[in-house]
Amino acid sequence: MATLNMYRAAIVGCGRIGTATGDPAQGQSRIKSHAEAYCTLPNVDLIALCDASAATLARASMKWGVGATFADVGDLLAIARPDLLSVCAPADQHVEILRMAIEAGVKGVLLEKPITPDLATARSALDLVERAETRVAVNYTRRFPPIYRRAIEDVRAWGIGRVQYVHGIYTKGTVNNGSHMIDLLRAMLGNPVQADALSGDSLPPPSTVSARIIFEGGAEAWLAAADGAAFNVFDLDILGTEGRIKFTDLGHVVQRFTVAETSSEYGFRQLSPLSAPQPTGLAGSVRYAVEDLIESIETRQQPACTVADGYAALEIALSLKGNQ
C-alpha cells in the first residue's frame, strides 16, 4: 500500500468556518470546519492556529488540542512553517495573507470566499497565483463533494439532456450565498453571456437581489432572492430535456429524476424519481476540499475551484448588485 505524504496545516481565522469556536452568538453550521477537516485526515496534522481575538484563539486551542497559537500571521508562517494554510480571516485580509503564504513557501492554500471584497483587489490575487508555485483553492463548498462533482459532470455532458430551465432560491447576500449558486452554475453551464438583476435592493442586509443569467450554451437561470431574516434557504432545480436534478435543504439533499416512458399509457412522457432524496455530503465539503488541494499539490493539476473561478463568481455577483 502506498505511503501517504504527510502535511502540516495551520488556520488563520478561528471563527465558525475556521474552527467552529468563534463568537457563540453566531451559532453553529452543518458545514464542518477547516479544523475538523484537518483533524480527520490521516495524512494531515493541524499544528497551529492564528486569530486576532485572544478569546477566540483560546477556545480554538482548547477544542482542537493545538498548542501553537499566534496573533500575527507572519509569526505563524515563520515559526510553524505549515505546508497547508486555511485562510478564514475577513475577506479584506485575504490577499495580504495569500501573499505572505506564497512568499513563505506554503504548498497549498485553501481560501474562503469571497476571495476579496472588490474586483481590483481580486485581480491582485489572480496575479499572485499566476506567478506562484503554491496551489490555491477557493472554498466554494459545492465544488468538492462527490455527489456534487458527479452532478456537475452529468450536466456538462448532457446527462440530463439539454438544460432548458434553472431555478434557484437563496438568502443572505448576492456576494455571499448568491456567489455559491453562481459558482455552481458556472461549473455546470459554463460562463454567462448576460446577467441582469430583476429586483431592487429591498430586502434587509446583506444585499440580496433576484436575477436572470443566460449562459453560453443558451441555458437560462432564474435566481430568486428571499428574506434571510425569515429563514435561510438555498434550493436549486436544474431541468433538462431528459431529466432533472433538484437540490434542497440548503444543498444538503439531492433528488434526481429521469424521463419515464409513459406515452403509450397516458399519451405523454413524464419525469419519474430515480431514487428517494439523499444526502449530498455537503457537511463534509471542507474535508473534500482539503483532499482535492493535496491532490492538486501532488499532481501539479489545478484544484477543483481556482482563484480564477472565485474571481468569476465575484465579478458576476458584484455586477448584479451594481445593475439593480
C-alpha positions, 0 to 999 in steps of 0.5 A: 500500500502506498505511503501517504505524504504527510502535511502540516496545516495551520488556520488563520481565522478561528471563527465558525468556518475556521474552527467552529469556536468563534463568537457563540452568538453566531451559532453553529453550521452543518458545514464542518470546519477547516479544523475538523477537516484537518483533524480527520485526515490521516495524512494531515496534522493541524499544528497551529492556529492564528486569530486576532481575538485572544478569546477566540484563539483560546477556545480554538486551542482548547477544542482542537488540542493545538498548542501553537497559537499566534496573533500575527500571521507572519509569526505563524508562517515563520515559526510553524512553517505549515505546508497547508494554510486555511485562510478564514480571516475577513475577506479584506485580509485575504490577499495580504495573507495569500501573499505572505503564504506564497512568499513563505513557501506554503504548498497549498492554500485553501481560501474562503470566499469571497476571495476579496471584497472588490474586483481590483483587489481580486485581480491582485490575487489572480496575479499572485497565483499566476506567478506562484508555485503554491496551489490555491483553492477557493472554498466554494463548498459545492465544488468538492463533494462527490455527489456534487462533482458527479452532478456537475459532470452529468450536466456538462455532458448532457446527462440530463439532456439539454438544460432548458430551465434553472431555478434557484432560491437563496438568502443572505447576500448576492456576494455571499450565498448568491456567489455559491449558486453562481459558482455552481452554475458556472461549473455546470453551464459554463460562463454567462453571456448576460446577467441582469438583476430583476429586483431592487435592493429591498430586502434587509442586509446583506444585499440580496437581489433576484436575477436572470443569467443566460449562459453560453450554451443558451441555458437560462437561470432564474435566481430568486432572492428571499428574506434571510431574516425569515429563514435561510434557504438555498434550493436549486432545480436544474431541468433538462430535456431528459431529466432533472436534478433538484437540490434542497435543504440548503444543498444538503439533499439531492433528488434526481429524476429521469424521463419515464416512458409513459406515452403509450399509457397516458399519451405523454412522457413524464419525469419519474424519481430515480431514487428517494432524496439523499444526502449530498455530503455537503457537511463534509465539503471542507474535508473534500476540499482539503483532499482535492488541494493535496491532490492538486499539490501532488499532481501539479493539476489545478484544484477543483475551484481556482482563484480564477473561478472565485474571481468569476463568481465575484465579478458576476455577483458584484455586477448584479448588485451594481445593475439593480 
